[in-house]
Amino acid sequence: MKIGMLGMGTVGGGVARLLERNGELLAGRTGIKLTLQRVLVRDLSRRRAVDLPPQTYTTSPDAVIRDPAISVVVELMGGIEPARTLISEALKEKKDVVTANKDLMAQHGRELLDLARRCGRNIYFEASAGGGIPLIRPLKHCLVANRIRCIIGIINGTTNYILTRMSFDDMDFQEALARAQELGFAEADPSSDIEGRDAAYKLAILAGIAFNCQVDPGELYIEGIKNVTRADIHYARELGYTIKLLAIGEEKPGGLLLRVHPALVPLAHPLASVHDEFNALFIEGDLIGEAMFYGRGAGALPTASAVVADIIDAVRSRGRGEGSPHPGKPEQKKLLPLSVLDSRFYVRFLAQDLPGVFGALATAFGDEGVSLDMIIQKRKKNGVAEIVLVTHTVSEERFQRAMEKALRLPTIRPEAAVFRVLE
Protein backbone atom coordinates (compact mmCIF):
# COMPACT_ATOMS: atom_id res chain seq x y z
CA MET A 1 0.00 0.00 0.00
CA LYS A 2 1.48 3.30 -1.11
CA ILE A 3 0.95 6.28 1.14
CA GLY A 4 1.68 9.98 0.83
CA MET A 5 2.90 12.20 3.63
CA LEU A 6 2.53 15.95 4.11
CA GLY A 7 5.46 17.09 6.26
CA MET A 8 8.70 15.44 7.32
CA GLY A 9 9.43 17.01 10.69
CA THR A 10 9.84 15.25 14.02
CA VAL A 11 6.82 12.98 13.73
CA GLY A 12 7.17 12.49 9.96
CA GLY A 13 10.76 11.42 10.48
CA GLY A 14 9.54 9.06 13.20
CA VAL A 15 7.06 7.46 10.79
CA ALA A 16 9.81 6.97 8.20
CA ARG A 17 12.13 5.45 10.81
CA LEU A 18 9.38 3.18 12.10
CA LEU A 19 8.67 1.83 8.59
CA GLU A 20 12.40 1.30 8.01
CA ARG A 21 12.92 -0.42 11.38
CA ASN A 22 9.70 -2.44 11.75
CA GLY A 23 8.29 -2.57 8.22
CA GLU A 24 8.84 -6.30 7.83
CA LEU A 25 7.45 -6.98 11.31
CA LEU A 26 4.39 -4.90 10.43
CA ALA A 27 3.91 -6.72 7.14
CA GLY A 28 4.17 -10.09 8.87
CA ARG A 29 1.58 -9.17 11.48
CA THR A 30 -0.91 -7.39 9.23
CA GLY A 31 -0.28 -8.66 5.72
CA ILE A 32 0.17 -5.03 4.66
CA LYS A 33 3.44 -3.60 3.34
CA LEU A 34 3.51 0.19 3.60
CA THR A 35 5.60 2.26 1.20
CA LEU A 36 6.17 6.00 1.33
CA GLN A 37 5.33 6.98 -2.24
CA ARG A 38 5.60 10.78 -2.02
CA VAL A 39 6.54 13.12 0.84
CA LEU A 40 5.87 16.87 0.84
CA VAL A 41 8.78 18.94 2.24
CA ARG A 42 9.76 22.60 2.23
CA ASP A 43 13.41 22.12 1.26
CA LEU A 44 14.55 19.34 -1.08
CA SER A 45 18.22 19.80 -0.14
CA ARG A 46 17.81 19.24 3.59
CA ARG A 47 19.13 16.00 5.12
CA ARG A 48 16.43 13.69 6.45
CA ALA A 49 16.17 11.20 9.30
CA VAL A 50 15.79 8.34 6.79
CA ASP A 51 17.37 8.01 3.35
CA LEU A 52 14.48 7.71 0.91
CA PRO A 53 14.89 7.76 -2.88
CA PRO A 54 15.28 11.41 -4.00
CA GLN A 55 12.18 11.21 -6.21
CA THR A 56 10.09 10.50 -3.08
CA TYR A 57 10.37 14.13 -1.97
CA THR A 58 8.40 16.96 -3.51
CA THR A 59 7.58 20.59 -2.77
CA SER A 60 4.24 20.32 -4.55
CA PRO A 61 1.18 19.31 -2.46
CA ASP A 62 -0.59 18.18 -5.64
CA ALA A 63 2.12 15.59 -6.25
CA VAL A 64 0.95 13.87 -3.05
CA ILE A 65 -2.77 14.56 -3.05
CA ARG A 66 -3.47 13.85 -6.72
CA ASP A 67 -1.19 10.84 -7.17
CA PRO A 68 -3.57 8.02 -8.20
CA ALA A 69 -1.25 5.39 -6.67
CA ILE A 70 -1.69 6.91 -3.19
CA SER A 71 -4.70 5.76 -1.16
CA VAL A 72 -3.89 7.23 2.26
CA VAL A 73 -2.56 10.74 2.92
CA VAL A 74 -0.81 11.38 6.25
CA GLU A 75 -0.88 15.02 7.38
CA LEU A 76 1.96 15.88 9.79
CA MET A 77 2.46 19.56 9.03
CA GLY A 78 0.70 20.93 12.11
CA GLY A 79 -1.18 24.21 12.39
CA ILE A 80 -4.49 25.11 10.80
CA GLU A 81 -3.53 26.20 7.29
CA PRO A 82 -2.59 24.88 4.82
CA ALA A 83 -3.31 21.60 6.63
CA ARG A 84 -7.11 22.07 6.63
CA THR A 85 -7.21 22.89 2.92
CA LEU A 86 -4.93 20.00 1.96
CA ILE A 87 -6.88 17.49 4.05
CA SER A 88 -10.10 18.69 2.41
CA GLU A 89 -8.60 18.28 -1.05
CA ALA A 90 -7.30 14.80 -0.20
CA LEU A 91 -10.78 13.70 0.94
CA LYS A 92 -12.33 15.04 -2.25
CA GLU A 93 -9.76 12.97 -4.16
CA LYS A 94 -11.25 9.91 -2.37
CA LYS A 95 -8.22 9.36 -0.17
CA ASP A 96 -8.38 8.51 3.51
CA VAL A 97 -6.53 10.85 5.85
CA VAL A 98 -4.43 10.22 8.95
CA THR A 99 -3.43 13.21 11.08
CA ALA A 100 -1.72 14.00 14.38
CA ASN A 101 -2.87 17.63 14.25
CA LYS A 102 -4.53 18.43 17.60
CA ASP A 103 -5.03 22.15 16.86
CA LEU A 104 -6.87 21.37 13.63
CA MET A 105 -9.00 18.53 14.99
CA ALA A 106 -9.93 20.51 18.12
CA GLN A 107 -11.07 23.54 16.13
CA HIS A 108 -12.30 22.04 12.83
CA GLY A 109 -12.62 18.32 13.46
CA ARG A 110 -16.41 18.14 13.13
CA GLU A 111 -16.49 19.90 9.75
CA LEU A 112 -13.69 17.70 8.41
CA LEU A 113 -15.38 14.53 9.64
CA ASP A 114 -18.62 15.66 7.98
CA LEU A 115 -16.71 16.29 4.73
CA ALA A 116 -15.12 12.84 4.98
CA ARG A 117 -18.57 11.26 5.37
CA ARG A 118 -19.89 13.14 2.31
CA CYS A 119 -16.85 11.97 0.32
CA GLY A 120 -17.23 8.37 1.49
CA ARG A 121 -13.83 8.43 3.18
CA ASN A 122 -12.54 8.77 6.74
CA ILE A 123 -10.16 10.70 8.97
CA TYR A 124 -8.09 8.90 11.61
CA PHE A 125 -6.64 11.06 14.37
CA GLU A 126 -5.53 8.82 17.25
CA ALA A 127 -2.18 10.63 17.57
CA SER A 128 -3.81 14.05 17.95
CA ALA A 129 -4.73 13.68 21.63
CA GLY A 130 -2.55 11.09 23.31
CA GLY A 131 0.56 10.78 21.18
CA GLY A 132 1.51 7.12 21.51
CA ILE A 133 -1.22 6.33 24.09
CA PRO A 134 -4.40 4.79 22.65
CA LEU A 135 -7.15 7.12 23.86
CA ILE A 136 -9.47 7.91 20.96
CA ARG A 137 -9.91 4.30 19.81
CA PRO A 138 -10.91 3.04 23.30
CA LEU A 139 -13.37 5.92 23.74
CA LYS A 140 -14.93 5.39 20.31
CA HIS A 141 -15.03 1.58 20.38
CA CYS A 142 -14.11 -0.22 23.61
CA LEU A 143 -16.08 2.10 25.91
CA VAL A 144 -18.88 3.05 23.51
CA ALA A 145 -21.54 1.34 25.67
CA ASN A 146 -20.61 3.45 28.71
CA ARG A 147 -21.93 6.78 29.84
CA ILE A 148 -18.70 8.54 30.61
CA ARG A 149 -19.05 10.48 33.85
CA CYS A 150 -15.67 12.16 33.84
CA ILE A 151 -12.25 12.20 32.23
CA ILE A 152 -9.19 13.50 34.07
CA GLY A 153 -5.93 13.71 32.19
CA ILE A 154 -2.29 14.60 32.45
CA ILE A 155 -2.05 15.16 28.71
CA ASN A 156 0.88 17.52 28.29
CA GLY A 157 4.32 15.97 28.73
CA THR A 158 6.20 19.28 28.91
CA THR A 159 4.36 20.59 31.95
CA ASN A 160 4.40 17.21 33.65
CA TYR A 161 8.18 17.00 33.20
CA ILE A 162 8.63 20.51 34.62
CA LEU A 163 6.45 19.82 37.68
CA THR A 164 8.19 16.47 38.24
CA ARG A 165 11.63 18.06 38.28
CA MET A 166 10.41 20.85 40.57
CA SER A 167 9.10 18.16 42.93
CA PHE A 168 11.92 15.59 42.81
CA ASP A 169 14.95 17.82 42.22
CA ASP A 170 13.80 20.97 44.05
CA MET A 171 14.23 23.06 40.89
CA ASP A 172 12.44 26.35 40.42
CA PHE A 173 10.16 26.81 37.43
CA GLN A 174 12.68 28.48 35.09
CA GLU A 175 15.39 25.92 35.85
CA ALA A 176 13.03 23.00 35.18
CA LEU A 177 11.81 24.64 31.96
CA ALA A 178 15.39 25.09 30.76
CA ARG A 179 16.10 21.39 31.46
CA ALA A 180 12.96 20.41 29.51
CA GLN A 181 14.14 22.50 26.56
CA GLU A 182 17.63 20.96 26.67
CA LEU A 183 16.12 17.47 26.47
CA GLY A 184 13.70 18.38 23.69
CA PHE A 185 10.55 18.03 25.84
CA ALA A 186 9.80 21.75 25.51
CA GLU A 187 9.84 23.97 22.43
CA ALA A 188 11.94 27.13 22.18
CA ASP A 189 8.61 28.93 22.63
CA PRO A 190 6.89 26.80 25.30
CA SER A 191 3.91 29.12 25.82
CA SER A 192 1.28 26.75 24.37
CA ASP A 193 2.35 24.07 26.84
CA ILE A 194 2.95 26.03 30.02
CA GLU A 195 -0.12 28.25 29.53
CA GLY A 196 -2.35 25.17 29.13
CA ARG A 197 -3.51 25.67 25.53
CA ASP A 198 -2.01 22.40 24.27
CA ALA A 199 -3.87 20.45 26.96
CA ALA A 200 -7.07 22.38 26.20
CA TYR A 201 -6.97 21.37 22.51
CA LYS A 202 -6.52 17.73 23.50
CA LEU A 203 -9.30 17.98 26.08
CA ALA A 204 -11.63 19.42 23.43
CA ILE A 205 -10.99 16.40 21.20
CA LEU A 206 -11.35 13.82 23.98
CA ALA A 207 -14.41 15.46 25.56
CA GLY A 208 -16.12 15.69 22.18
CA ILE A 209 -15.81 11.91 21.82
CA ALA A 210 -16.44 10.97 25.45
CA PHE A 211 -19.57 13.11 25.75
CA ASN A 212 -20.68 12.98 22.08
CA CYS A 213 -20.77 16.71 21.51
CA GLN A 214 -18.92 19.48 19.74
CA VAL A 215 -16.51 21.39 21.96
CA ASP A 216 -15.00 24.78 21.17
CA PRO A 217 -11.58 24.91 22.88
CA GLY A 218 -11.89 28.68 23.04
CA GLU A 219 -14.70 28.32 25.56
CA LEU A 220 -12.74 26.23 28.07
CA TYR A 221 -11.36 27.56 31.33
CA ILE A 222 -7.56 27.44 30.97
CA GLU A 223 -4.91 28.13 33.58
CA GLY A 224 -1.24 27.24 33.16
CA ILE A 225 1.57 26.39 35.57
CA LYS A 226 3.56 29.65 35.68
CA ASN A 227 2.33 30.43 39.19
CA VAL A 228 3.35 27.07 40.69
CA THR A 229 6.36 27.59 42.99
CA ARG A 230 8.69 25.27 44.88
CA ALA A 231 7.02 26.44 48.08
CA ASP A 232 3.62 25.26 46.83
CA ILE A 233 5.06 21.89 45.84
CA HIS A 234 6.68 21.49 49.28
CA TYR A 235 3.49 22.40 51.12
CA ALA A 236 1.41 20.13 48.88
CA ARG A 237 3.67 17.20 49.74
CA GLU A 238 3.47 18.04 53.44
CA LEU A 239 -0.33 17.92 53.15
CA GLY A 240 -0.30 14.61 51.25
CA TYR A 241 -0.56 15.85 47.66
CA THR A 242 1.42 16.48 44.49
CA ILE A 243 0.71 19.22 41.94
CA LYS A 244 -0.21 18.30 38.35
CA LEU A 245 -1.62 20.18 35.38
CA LEU A 246 -4.97 18.45 34.85
CA ALA A 247 -7.43 18.49 31.96
CA ILE A 248 -10.84 17.65 33.41
CA GLY A 249 -14.17 16.97 31.78
CA GLU A 250 -17.27 16.18 33.82
CA GLU A 251 -20.90 15.73 32.83
CA LYS A 252 -23.20 17.51 35.26
CA PRO A 253 -27.02 17.55 35.25
CA GLY A 254 -27.04 20.93 33.49
CA GLY A 255 -24.20 20.35 31.01
CA LEU A 256 -20.44 19.88 30.78
CA LEU A 257 -17.77 21.33 33.02
CA LEU A 258 -14.47 21.39 31.08
CA ARG A 259 -11.29 22.94 32.38
CA VAL A 260 -7.49 22.88 32.40
CA HIS A 261 -5.64 24.00 35.52
CA PRO A 262 -3.01 22.95 38.08
CA ALA A 263 -4.46 20.93 40.95
CA LEU A 264 -3.35 19.19 44.11
CA VAL A 265 -3.67 15.44 43.49
CA PRO A 266 -3.78 13.06 46.49
CA LEU A 267 -0.65 10.93 46.59
CA ALA A 268 -2.85 7.80 46.68
CA HIS A 269 -4.52 8.70 43.35
CA PRO A 270 -3.19 6.84 40.26
CA LEU A 271 -2.45 10.14 38.49
CA ALA A 272 -0.04 11.17 41.27
CA SER A 273 2.46 8.53 40.09
CA VAL A 274 2.57 9.83 36.48
CA HIS A 275 6.01 11.44 36.26
CA ASP A 276 8.34 13.21 33.80
CA GLU A 277 7.13 13.34 30.19
CA PHE A 278 4.59 10.56 30.66
CA ASN A 279 0.87 11.17 30.18
CA ALA A 280 -2.24 9.44 31.46
CA LEU A 281 -6.02 9.63 31.12
CA PHE A 282 -8.25 8.54 34.00
CA ILE A 283 -11.81 7.65 32.93
CA GLU A 284 -14.91 6.89 34.95
CA GLY A 285 -17.82 5.20 33.17
CA ASP A 286 -21.12 3.88 34.45
CA LEU A 287 -20.32 0.31 33.36
CA ILE A 288 -16.54 -0.01 33.52
CA GLY A 289 -16.09 2.03 36.67
CA GLU A 290 -12.56 3.46 36.74
CA ALA A 291 -9.85 2.90 34.11
CA MET A 292 -6.56 4.61 33.31
CA PHE A 293 -4.46 4.74 30.14
CA TYR A 294 -0.78 5.54 30.66
CA GLY A 295 2.31 6.01 28.49
CA ARG A 296 4.44 8.44 26.52
CA GLY A 297 2.17 11.13 25.17
CA ALA A 298 4.67 12.72 22.81
CA GLY A 299 7.93 12.13 20.95
CA ALA A 300 8.74 11.03 17.43
CA LEU A 301 8.45 7.26 17.78
CA PRO A 302 5.54 7.04 20.27
CA THR A 303 3.48 9.38 18.10
CA ALA A 304 4.60 7.59 14.94
CA SER A 305 3.34 4.35 16.51
CA ALA A 306 -0.18 5.81 16.72
CA VAL A 307 0.05 7.27 13.20
CA VAL A 308 1.05 3.93 11.66
CA ALA A 309 -1.72 2.13 13.58
CA ASP A 310 -4.19 4.58 12.02
CA ILE A 311 -2.70 3.95 8.57
CA ILE A 312 -3.23 0.21 9.03
CA ASP A 313 -6.84 0.84 10.09
CA ALA A 314 -7.38 3.00 7.01
CA VAL A 315 -5.91 0.37 4.69
CA ARG A 316 -8.00 -2.41 6.22
CA SER A 317 -11.13 -0.30 5.93
CA ARG A 318 -10.43 0.36 2.24
CA GLY A 319 -9.76 -3.33 1.71
CA ARG A 320 -13.22 -4.14 3.06
CA GLY A 321 -14.76 -1.49 0.82
CA GLU A 322 -15.89 0.58 3.78
CA GLY A 323 -16.43 4.29 3.52
CA SER A 324 -16.61 6.73 6.41
CA PRO A 325 -18.62 5.40 9.35
CA HIS A 326 -21.34 7.79 10.42
CA PRO A 327 -19.89 9.63 13.43
CA GLY A 328 -23.31 9.94 15.08
CA LYS A 329 -25.21 13.14 15.54
CA PRO A 330 -23.52 15.24 18.22
CA GLU A 331 -25.72 16.16 21.16
CA GLN A 332 -26.22 19.78 22.09
CA LYS A 333 -24.65 20.17 25.50
CA LYS A 334 -24.18 23.41 27.39
CA LEU A 335 -20.72 24.28 28.67
CA LEU A 336 -21.12 25.31 32.29
CA PRO A 337 -19.19 28.22 33.82
CA LEU A 338 -16.50 27.48 36.36
CA SER A 339 -18.60 29.25 39.00
CA VAL A 340 -20.76 26.11 39.38
CA LEU A 341 -17.76 23.96 40.34
CA ASP A 342 -17.68 22.46 43.83
CA SER A 343 -14.12 21.88 45.00
CA ARG A 344 -11.68 22.04 47.84
CA PHE A 345 -9.08 24.79 47.53
CA TYR A 346 -5.45 25.25 48.55
CA VAL A 347 -4.41 28.83 49.36
CA ARG A 348 -1.01 30.23 50.32
CA PHE A 349 -1.04 33.73 51.81
CA LEU A 350 1.77 36.08 52.77
CA ALA A 351 0.75 37.96 55.89
CA GLN A 352 2.17 40.30 58.49
CA ASP A 353 3.23 38.22 61.49
CA LEU A 354 0.85 39.94 63.94
CA PRO A 355 -1.72 38.74 66.47
CA GLY A 356 -5.22 38.27 65.08
CA VAL A 357 -4.28 37.42 61.49
CA PHE A 358 -5.62 33.86 61.77
CA GLY A 359 -8.84 35.11 63.31
CA ALA A 360 -9.36 37.72 60.60
CA LEU A 361 -8.82 35.13 57.85
CA ALA A 362 -11.16 32.66 59.54
CA THR A 363 -13.82 35.36 59.80
CA ALA A 364 -13.45 36.35 56.12
CA PHE A 365 -13.93 32.75 55.04
CA GLY A 366 -16.59 31.97 57.64
CA ASP A 367 -18.72 34.94 56.58
CA GLU A 368 -19.06 33.27 53.15
CA GLY A 369 -19.72 29.81 54.57
CA VAL A 370 -16.25 28.47 53.70
CA SER A 371 -14.92 26.09 56.34
CA LEU A 372 -11.20 25.35 56.70
CA ASP A 373 -9.88 21.79 56.82
CA MET A 374 -6.11 22.27 57.27
CA ILE A 375 -3.94 25.25 58.24
CA ILE A 376 -0.13 25.58 58.28
CA GLN A 377 1.82 28.64 59.37
CA LYS A 378 5.51 29.12 58.58
CA ARG A 379 7.49 32.01 60.02
CA LYS A 380 9.31 34.08 57.43
CA LYS A 381 11.87 36.86 57.67
CA ASN A 382 11.22 40.56 58.14
CA GLY A 383 7.95 40.08 59.98
CA VAL A 384 6.18 38.24 57.14
CA ALA A 385 4.58 34.84 57.73
CA GLU A 386 3.40 32.28 55.19
CA ILE A 387 -0.06 30.86 55.89
CA VAL A 388 -1.28 27.80 53.98
CA LEU A 389 -4.81 26.54 54.25
CA VAL A 390 -7.02 23.94 52.56
CA THR A 391 -10.79 24.39 52.56
CA HIS A 392 -13.55 21.86 52.76
CA THR A 393 -15.63 21.43 49.59
CA VAL A 394 -17.29 24.67 48.58
CA SER A 395 -18.65 26.27 45.41
CA GLU A 396 -16.20 28.20 43.26
CA GLU A 397 -18.43 31.25 43.48
CA ARG A 398 -18.54 31.26 47.26
CA PHE A 399 -14.81 30.63 47.57
CA GLN A 400 -13.98 33.54 45.26
CA ARG A 401 -16.14 35.87 47.35
CA ALA A 402 -14.29 34.73 50.48
CA MET A 403 -10.94 35.33 48.76
CA GLU A 404 -11.94 38.87 47.83
CA LYS A 405 -12.69 39.57 51.49
CA ALA A 406 -9.45 37.96 52.67
CA LEU A 407 -7.31 39.94 50.25
CA ARG A 408 -8.87 43.19 51.43
CA LEU A 409 -7.51 42.60 54.93
CA PRO A 410 -4.68 45.08 55.68
CA THR A 411 -2.46 42.33 57.10
CA ILE A 412 -2.69 40.13 53.95
CA ARG A 413 -0.54 40.72 50.89
CA PRO A 414 -2.24 40.50 47.46
CA GLU A 415 0.06 37.83 45.93
CA ALA A 416 -1.83 34.74 47.15
CA ALA A 417 -1.42 31.36 45.42
CA VAL A 418 -4.65 29.45 44.79
CA PHE A 419 -5.04 25.90 43.41
CA ARG A 420 -7.98 23.53 43.33
CA VAL A 421 -7.77 20.15 45.02
CA LEU A 422 -8.76 16.97 43.18
CA GLU A 423 -11.25 15.04 45.30
PyMOL commands that set and color helices and strands:
alter all, ss='L'
color gray80, all
select helices_A, chain A and resi 10-30+54-56+61-65+83-92+102-119+127-130+136-142+157-168+173-182+191-194+197-210+217-219+230-238+270-273+300-319+338-340+357-366+396-407
alter helices_A, ss='H'
color red, helices_A
select strands_A, chain A and resi 2-6+35-40+57-58+72-75+96-99+123-124+148-154+221-222+241-252+255-266+278-285+289-296+342-352+372-379+384-391+394-395+417-421
alter strands_A, ss='S'
color yellow, strands_A
deselect
rebuild
show_as cartoon
